[in-house]
């Protein structure tokens, strides 16, 4: 199915804006971004598509039932993809309320409006409609030293953030099972790339290094994550809502497991080449181990075999090159992130409540 009218909830965020740019550049679809423009969003990430006649924007909260309903009725999407979420684990530890409001209540409101819209369709339009919930591998909990998450892994969320995402996934599947709404759920590993809000690990390390600050690594630095470039992820999302089967789940991973300390050292090596310190010393000398996050999951890894077999998807961006390209992007876009850091306290340590 070639989607023709896509409503991207959360389309001014990191992943949502990347998906929007992909669809405008490489499809004929009309794209409507619905976003409340919270602290972590970046309107500048949509500048490349803003003048395109196939792009539209509505400022709104997915928990605003009247606005959600009227927007869906007016746009008549054949795909609703939900990337609207509070997503920073540390912030969820300090204040879980907004995560429940957005990630649970907001998803319920969006599902109800999508269900009403779908029930008004018929024939091929009804058969082709998709509600796509974008989730995270964090809902699966923590792995031991071996194995990987897949579509059959039992949910075991450990943080307020992952618990709210798990709740949303269960709601979406329930609306599919009970009401017949054609739903798809995807779970992904840790994303990185351009326009990521600076509080996340990779841009945080880059920006702190460029400002001569210490590079804080939680605990012993041996927590493991699987890293996926955002461009690979959005290609997977597109494959899921265009070629995926209703009722199915697909997981996307980059096949790039790294300990946090290895990741930070890789970033430092790229910075040594692209933005050497004035004193000539290696950036890695600024690494400092700090108090761990409460309840910090030890390891995530993802097995994307089903996505390869059923969607023809696989990650294309090699990790080392992706990190180097990301470092270069942040070096070239200082005006974008400098304002965010100054205005939104984006690099402050959070997530110590109860620690």
KOLTI-10647 format. One record per residue (C-alpha): x, y, z. Coordinates in steps of 0.001 Angstrom, whole numbers, plus 500000, padded with zeros to 6 digits. Layout:
XYZ...
//
This chain:
500000500000500000501325503423499062500065505739501788498539508923500393497523510936503480499586510480506650498914512124509986502129512150512013501350512758515678504517514084517244505916515051513873508014517957515195510061515636517390513302513886516573511941510749514873508655512271513710510377515088511841512757512609510196509774510551509033508059513679507727511147514682505743511391511143504339507754511062503193507854514495501579511154513757499821510511510177498708506778509716498234503754511497496813501930511441500143500400514435501852501699514725505415499995516507508290502096516975511414500116517231514642502324518357517519501968520327520740505543521666520455506792520620523879510297521455525129511904518566523202510497519439519786512286521361517065510259523305514494513543523862512627513619520141511878510652520742509557512114523752507740513172521599504785509544520628504058507581523607505341507103525216501923506032521992500237502334522021499266501971518431500487502943519429504040500612520834506692500935521497510412498462521657513289499567522646516776497745520498519280497903517964522086496853514377521352494914514454524642492683517256523252489798515102522047487901517812520165490938519047518254492151515531517489488736514548516170488268517655514029491796517366512625491272513737511616487872514511510121489279517403508113492404515640506862490929512135506351494209510212506753494759506680505553497608506321508068497807507718511592501248507145513054501803508056516670505228509342517661503859511819520199505367510922523567507307512133526532510457510087526076513283510931528479513696508265531168515432510624533606512570513129533417510045510325533984511825509448537240511624513025538485508052513664537298505979510798535826502709512737535548503261514228532074504257510781530808500926509316531894499062512276530383500760512055526985501761508428526595498623506829528021495706509265528088496774510888524831497033507535523071493552506589524299492124509834522886493924509315519580492693505716519343489081506711519940489198509352517215490969506948514833488343504280515506485488506671514722487239507754511530487904504175510409484301503135511078483211505827508630485300504307505844484274501471503553485701499067501028489333499545500034489710502699502144488748500807505307490960497850504402493985500056503731493720502233506848496436501820509497496928503058513042500638502727513761501931502958517320505668503646517578507150502169520734510489501307522280512506498252523245512496499565526817509047498027527362510719494603527415512806495312530503516427494290530923518364491474529264521120489330530698524486489004528970523014487072526020519859486956523926517805489654522232514311491088522274511911490091519513508194490395518816507344487593521272509279488978524254507178489446527388506689493036528493508536493944531701508883497757531887511145499095534637510868502915534480507892505279534545508651506083530901508695502480529711505632501634531816503598504336530067504803503193526646503872499616527530500410500761528583499972502547525261501022499451523306498499497341525199495744499865524491496548499850520777496521496051520572493270495912522553491598498347520127492771496129517292491538492914518906488263494193520350487125496692517729488942495446514634490922498664514143493813497870511739496791498494514000500532497974513732502989498302516626506717498763516178509426498741518827512875500151518163516261500266519811518033503509520763517975506074517948520562508710517102521161511255514352520403514879513378518034517075515389518038514873518497517300516920521615520555517550523519519503515818526744519881512395525061523202510599525479524900511046522093524194514766521532524788515393525250528310513984525006529041515929521814527851519253523194529533518883526566532803517966524868532610521007522602532064523261525617534981521759527543532791520132530197533110516695531750531495513731529995529316512001532628528859508248532254526353506541534561527532503860536979530312501637535668529619502505532014528920498879531099525201499220530385524579498030526816522318499532524151521681498657520505522054501808518373519938502545515296520338505563513027517113507547512774517158507366508952517147503565509131514347503678511672512057505856509546512566503538506579511396500739508864508383502745509978507401503381506402507799499700505567505597498772508536502633500992507686502900500391503944503712496658503889503010495409507402500081493175508327497378494588510619497656493192514105501361492482513785504350493817515684507770494525514177510985495373516007513841497410514545517417497286515753520697498532514367522786495464515184525209497799516973525381496787520620527797498972522560528467499605526222527915503214527191531612503707527838532488502302524389529927504610522806531330507678524540534865506715523561533731506352519918532231509851520073535454511171521587537536509606518813535349511255516157535646514587517971539428514212518134539434514041514323536770516664513612537051519123516510540289518619518390540700520249521804542774523436521783545299521835524115545654518813521829544640516364524547542118513602523736538467514309524479538220510973526331540203512481529213537019514355530164535047511137530831533811511006534436531783508221536041528781509531537999526004508138540184523851505693538252520228506273537292517760504569539676516600501244538212518930501523535213518339498565532849521562496699532182521266495602528569519019495940525534519447494124522229517012493623519362516540490812516853514975492361513693514698489050511781510938489383511303511265492888509859513890491603507416511797488618506370508361490232506153509119493872505357512408493573503478513974496020505940517483496097507325519679498782508858521997500393506310524009502936508306527186501480509821527556502507513454531028504099513284530148506087510163526783507067511624528423508402514778531003510329512786528293511826510549526254512762513624529212514488515260529806516382512006526142517420511862526232518902515364529435520728514518527730522249511481524534523219513339525802525060516409523219527823516104520422525248516363521587523541519536523211526535521239519849528270521538518192525103522854520862524581525492520609528211526617516821528409526679515756524959527877518440523820530336518903520840528067522097519369529489521274519377533221521477516096535132518059514651535955516635511353537168518097511206540657514763511262542510514883508386544938518513507719544079
//
